[in-house]
Amino acid sequence: MDVILNTYGSSLIRENENFAILHKDGKQNLAVSDIKSISISKGAQITSDAALLAIENQIDVLFVDAKGNPIGRVWSVKYGSISNIRRNQLNFSTSTAAVDWIKTQIIQKIDNQIALLISVVPLERNTELNLEANLYRLGEFKRKITDLNGDFVSDIAASLRGLEGAASKIYFELISKTVPNEYFFQSRSQHPANDMFNALLNYGYGILYGKVEGALIRSGIDPYVGIFHRNEFNRPVLAFDVIERFRVWVDYVVINLCMQKAVDSDCFLIKTDGSFWLESLGRRILIQSVNDYLSELISINALSRTRATHIDLFAQQLAQSFLKFKE
């Protein structure tokens, strides 16, 4: 269970060896063994005793903003105790091996986008949307990425960023024409969202980012020593690199919600600048949908695990590759 505190005035406290949520309607008791993570939004609070109980049981505690992005985290000092992983991580990030690694991540992202388009675009609209030609173009971007050469990521960064962006533009243009008309969007918008679809997508990516960041930390990796992608302060952040191969899972959830018309305008706050923000009802629907989807079993490399577990396994494998890395 992922505990979400996003109601103003709600509190998470410790009661003996378990948690309890206090809110205006009363109290809800929660067993520690049932909880995987705790997310706290503005206006909600957690006591120090509850935070310590979470740490003792290796439960992630995240503080998130209005867009669902983690802005702070509490974790155990037990995480990241292997200094060799982080030392080699730094060496890896400036090596030729990092070039091949980031190319693989972006190619996997495009592969996922192709697979999702094939699954969600109705067969009767393939000709109208010129799907076959657009899928071919996405394949061409993959081939161009494969052909990029450089000794360091910085040597190919501009070209890689351009190819990734061009592929995503085609992908989201097709998605925008596939979802029902009320969810149509002109383009990706992030800071802030200009429509319902992007508001859902941005919040969903925030949820996913928190899970990827947590998996990296638990594996002993520094999520802030990145290879390619950068944050708003123009610093490389590894969590942004790793999340690329998993974004399609949030894409699918959001598209599915739109297809079912499970969220409407009542789920959003539209500010005077025209930006869209998820309200409490919309957040609850999206958070539950994402968590349910990540809890489903799927097979990757002949291993059947939940999607959430596959994120953890990827982080563990990456940590081992850093540990064994030699220039």
N, C-alpha and C positions, 0 to 999 in steps of 0.2 A: 504494500500500500504506500502511495505517495501522499503525504499530508500537505494540504494547501491551505495556508492561512491568508485569505485575501479580503476578509470582512473587517471593516473598521471596528476596533475595540475588542476583537477576539484575542485570546491569550492561550499559549501552550504552557502548561505547568507540569511539574512532576508530582505524582502521588505514589509514594512508596517506590516500587520498581517499575512503574508504568507511567504513561502520559495521560493527561486530561486536557481537553479543549474547553475553555470557558468562553461563552458568548451570550448574547442577550436573551437567547431562548433556553439557556440552561448549561448543562455540562455533558460532554461526551468522553467516555473513557476509552483509551486505546492501549492495546498490549504492545509492548516494545517489539516483540517477535514479529508483529504484523507490519512493521514500518520499515520502508527502504530509504525514504528521504523526507525532508521537511522543507517546504518553501514558504517564506514569510514576505508578504507585501507591505507597503506603507500603511500605517494605521493599525497593524497587528503587532503582537509582541510575543517574546519567549523569555521565560525566566532563566537565570543562570543555572539553576538546578536541572531544568529540563535540557538545557544545552549540554551540560556535563553528562547527563544520562545518554544523550544522543552520541556524544563522543565515545563514551565507554562501550557502546554497542555498535560503533562504526556506522552510524547513520548520518548521511549527508544533511547539513543544515545550510540552506541557501537563502540569501536576502535578494529579492528580485524587484525590478522596477516596473513601471506601468506597461512596458512592452514585453514583460516576461523574461527579460535578460538578467542573469545573475550579476549583481554588483558587489557581492560579498559572500564569503563562505567561511564556515567553521569546520575544521577537520582535525583529526587526531595527529599528534606529533609522530605517531608510528608510521604514517605515510611518508614515502619518499626517503626512507632511511638508508637506502643503498646509494652512496655518493658516486659510485662508479657509473651508475646509469646516467646521472645528470652530467657528469664530466664527459662521458662519451656522447651524450646527446648534443652537447655544445660542439664537439669535434665533428659529429655527423652533419650538423646543420650547415657547416662550411666546407663540406666535402663534395666530391663528384657523385658519391652515392646518393646524396640528397637530391640531385637533379633527376635521377631515375625514379626515386621514391615519389616526388611530387608529381611527376608526369603520370605515374601509375594512378595516383589519387584522382587526378582530373579526368583521366581516361575512364576510370571506373565511374565517376560521376556522370559523364556523358553516356556511358553504356546504360546506366540506371535511368537516365532521362529518356533514352530511346525505348527501353522496355516499358516504361510507364506510359509513354505516348501510344505505343502499340496497344496497350491494355485499356486505355480510357477513351481514346478517340473512336466514336462509333463507326462501324464498317461502312455504313451508308454515307458517311461524311468524308471518307478518305480522299475521294476525288476533289471535292469542294475545297478541302484544306490542303490539297497537294501534298498529302502526307508522305508518299513514297519519295518524292523529290527532296522534301525537307529532311527525312531520315538519312537520305544519301548525303546531304550537306553536313549533317552532324557527324556522319562517318568520315567525311573528308577532314573535318576539324580534328578528329581523333588521329588520323594519319599524319596530319601536319604537326600535331603535338609529339607524336612518336618520333618524327624526324628532327625535332629540335635538338641541338647539340650545344654543350657548354661545359666548362670545368666547374662552374659554380651556378647556383640557382639565379644569382643576380645577372648572369650572362643571358639567361633565357626569360627572365621575369616579365619583361615588357611584352614579348611575343606571346608568352603563355597566358598572361592576363588578357590580352586582346582576343586570343582564340577561345578562351573560356567564356569571356563576355559575349562573344558573337554566338557561340553555341547556346548559351542561356537565353539570349534574346529570341532566337528562333523557337526554343522550347516553350518559353512563357507566352509568346505570341500564339502558339497553337493551343496552349492551355486556356488562354483567355477567350478563345473562340469555341472552346469545347464546353465550358461551364455554362449554366443557365444565364440568361441575359442580365439578370439583376446582379450577378457577380462579375460581370465583364470588367476588365481593367486594361488601361492603355499600356502600362509597362510596370516593371517592378519599382516599388517605392518603399523606402525603408525608414527614413528619418524625417518626418513620420510617414505613415501609410496614407495614401490618397483614396483608398477604397476599401470595401469590406474584405475582398480576397487577400489583399496585401496585409491588412491588419491581422487576419487570421494566420497568415503565413509567417509574419514577423514574430508573433507571439509563440507560434509553434516552434520556430527555429530557436527561440530563447529557451524553451523547455529542453530541446535537444542539446543545445550548447551546454546547459548545466549538467546533463548526463554524461556528455563526452568529457567535459572538464573533470568531473568527478572520477570517471574511469581512469583518466590519465594520472590523476593525483594518487589514486589507490595503487596504481602500478609502479609508482616511484618516479614518474616522469614529471618534469616541470612543464605545465601547460602554457607557460608564458615565454618559453624559448622556442620561437617558431622558425619555420623554414621559408614560407612563401607569403601567406596571407598576413595582413596587418590590421590592427585595430584602429579605433578613431584617433589614437595618439600616434599613429604611423609606426607602431612597434609590431614586429612579427609575433604572432600568437599561434602556438601549435594546435590548440583546440580548434581554431578556424581552418587549419589544414586538414585535420582528421575528420571534422564534421562533414566535409564535402561528399564523402562516399555514403553518408547516411541521410543526407537532406531529403532524398526521394521518399523516405518514409513519412516525413511530415507533409511533403507535397501530396502524397496519396491521401492522407487523412483529411487534409483541407479540401481537396478536390471532391472526395467522397461526401463530406459534410455539405458542400455546395450542391452537388448532384441531388442529394436528398432534401435540400432546402431546410436543413436542420437549424440554421442560424439565419435570423432576419435582421432588419434595421433596428429592432428593439434591443439587440445584443450589443449595440455600438453607441458610443458617444461621438458625435460629430462636432468638432470645435469650430470656432469662428473662422479659423484659417482654412477650413475644409478638410482637416486631417481626421482620420478615423481611429478610434481607440476602443478596444474590447471592454465592455462592461462586465459586471460580475457574472451574469447569466452566460454570456458568451465565453468567458474564461472557463467556467465550470464545464461547459459542453466540450470545449476544445481540449482542456487538460485531461478529462476523463477519456476522450476519444484517442488522444495520443498515447496515454498510459495503457489503455486496453490494447492498442495496436502493438506497442512495444512488448507486451506480455504474451503475444502469440508466438507459437513455435514455428520456426522456419529452418530449412536446411541450408547451410553455407559450408562449402568444402566437405560435404558428406557428414556434417555434424549438425544434429537437430537440437537447437536451443532457442530460447526466446530471443527476440530482437535485442532487448536490453542486455542480455547476457552476451550476445555477439559483439556488442560495443565493448564490454569489459574484456572479452577474449582478444579483440583486436588491439586494445591498449596493452594487454599483457604480452602479446607477441611483439609489439613495437618496443616495449621495454627490454625484452630479451634480445632483440636485434641491436638495440643501443648498447646493451651490456657486452655483447660479443663483437661490437664494431672495432675494426682496426683499420687505420688509414693505409 
